Amino acid sequence: MSSLVLLVLLLLVLVVVLVLGALGYLAHRHPALATPLMVVMGGTAVLAACIVPIAVR
């Protein structure tokens, strides 16, 4: 793999962790909306469903 591909993958991982952390924080601050763990798991599933087909190509 080239260094550009590795850099893009690193940035993608950082963005995913940031988005999931934000989802967990929002769910934790507003517990009436949803269970925080389920929100993060749902966000992970949605992001994985969008990213995996692109990564496999």
Buried (B, 14 or more C-beta within 10 A) or exposed (E): EEEEEEEEEEEBEEEBEEBBEEBBEEBEEEEEEBEBEEBBBEBBEEBEEEEEEEEEE
